[in-house]
Amino acid sequence: MTDIYSQQRAMRAMREAAMQRGVIAILDIGSAKVGCLVLRFDGPEQFRDSDGVGSLAGQSAFRVIGAATTRSRGVRFGEIDAMAETERAIRTAVQAAQKMANLRVDHVIACFSGANPRSYGLDGAVDVDGRAVTEDDVARVLAACDMPDIGDGREVLHAQPVNFALDHRSGLADPRGQIGNRLAVDLHVLTVDSAVIQNLLYCIKRCDLEVAGLASSAYVSGISALVEDEQELGAACIDLGGGSTGISIFMKKHMIYADSVRLGGDHVTSDISKGLHVPLSTAERIKSFYGGVVATGMDDREMIEIGGDTGDWEHDRRTVSRAELIGIMRPRVEEILEEVRMRLDAAGFDHLPSQSIVLTGGGSQIPGLDGLAPKILGQNVRLGRPLRVQGLPQAATGPGFASAVGLCLFAAHPQDEWWDFEMPAETYPARSFRRAFKWFKDNW
């Protein structure tokens, strides 16, 4: 536990150093694409003064000066599968973004999906004896949280205080400076497979880059795709990626649950490839141009030329009706949404006051998804696009860039995590397990 704490603190220090220099890169490592954005900060003074609360936090503090994406190779289910291929893709994206920005970048903040995330809700309390709460008290109460046995080979990726209570007043965002007797905290901890993180860090280091932060794609997608009211009242962000689908639930502007489903848009492409006996590249093209999940009477008559270059004239001139294509795609999309529904139910999502669900990520662009999703996930579903950020090229404003844009906001204003506070020695969070959702039921 101690080494995670020190590793994350070292990354935080590196991020601060990069901020002083004014330039940092964002790396979104996905199964479908690797994206890189280069951010320039307009100076630490403005950055410090900007309001650190809410989804628009820090937006004025930076602008995007370089952007590039490349097809991802060597990443499956959001995890590195082939090191050399992934390294090449990262180098390609970073070099292209540096060229556009016309400067060299040394520090990156990366996000990834997959890695089998698990959420834990912890709580802790300490006495403050009628004086004003200090930063040390916050560190003590975080250290008083009982840490569950997360198992071997697991690592903490996020550990965020989501709710403070001082005596009988709950729902405090920041208790520092307030006077009371007993300080309590609810802490959300997200753990992932450490092997996935180690591979990722090693791969980025091989690209001659320093890692100044890591984040879960599901978390950063939620930061950019959910509007402020949704983050406040309770909403889920479903990030439909290529190799995996990320799920994050936000409440009172904090992520309180995250999970991932090892299915995504690539599985739909694979189904088309097998169903129509075409290469994956052709299947991807057919999916992008003609795909859908809701068939109408017109679709029986709309014929799609499959094309091909096998040299067999009959084989290359085949056509398929759009209704048949939808018949191949719909079962897989339904399977992904059903799996998401199961995860949300297991998390206790129905206890939230507002149950809105926002679909984002490249997979959310399938035509007809806005009609199919409410049937499976519940009525309050919308398609989300990431927030606009300064300098972002038009091509990078679609739902496929939700995690990259969210990572920009995360880089500018990371939420407090337990390693931002000087923990008393030998008192890292200890053992036991409570539900993250316990405090909604208490506080609503």
ABEGO torsion letter per residue (X at the ends): XAAAAAAAAAAAAAAAAAAAAGBBBBBBBBAABBBBBBBBBAEAAAAAABBABEAABGAAABBBABBBBBBBBGBBGGBBABAAAAAAAAAAAAAAAAAAAGBBBABBBBBBBEGGBBBBBBBBBBBAGGBBBBAAAAAAAAAABBBBBAEBGBBBABBBBABBBBEABBGBABABGBBBABBBBBBBBBBBBAAAAAAAAAAAAAAGBBBAEBBBAAAAAAAAABBAAAAAAEBBBBBBBAABBBBBBBBGGBBABBBBBBBBAAAAAAAAAAAAGBBAAAAAAAAAAABEABBBAAAAABBBBAEEAAGBAAAAABBBBAAAAAAAAAAAAAAAAAAAAAAAAAAGAAABABBBBBBBEAAAABBGAAAAAAAAAEABBBBBBBBBBBGBBAAAABAAAAAAAAAAAAAABBBBBAAABBBBBGBBBBBEBBBAAAAAAAAX
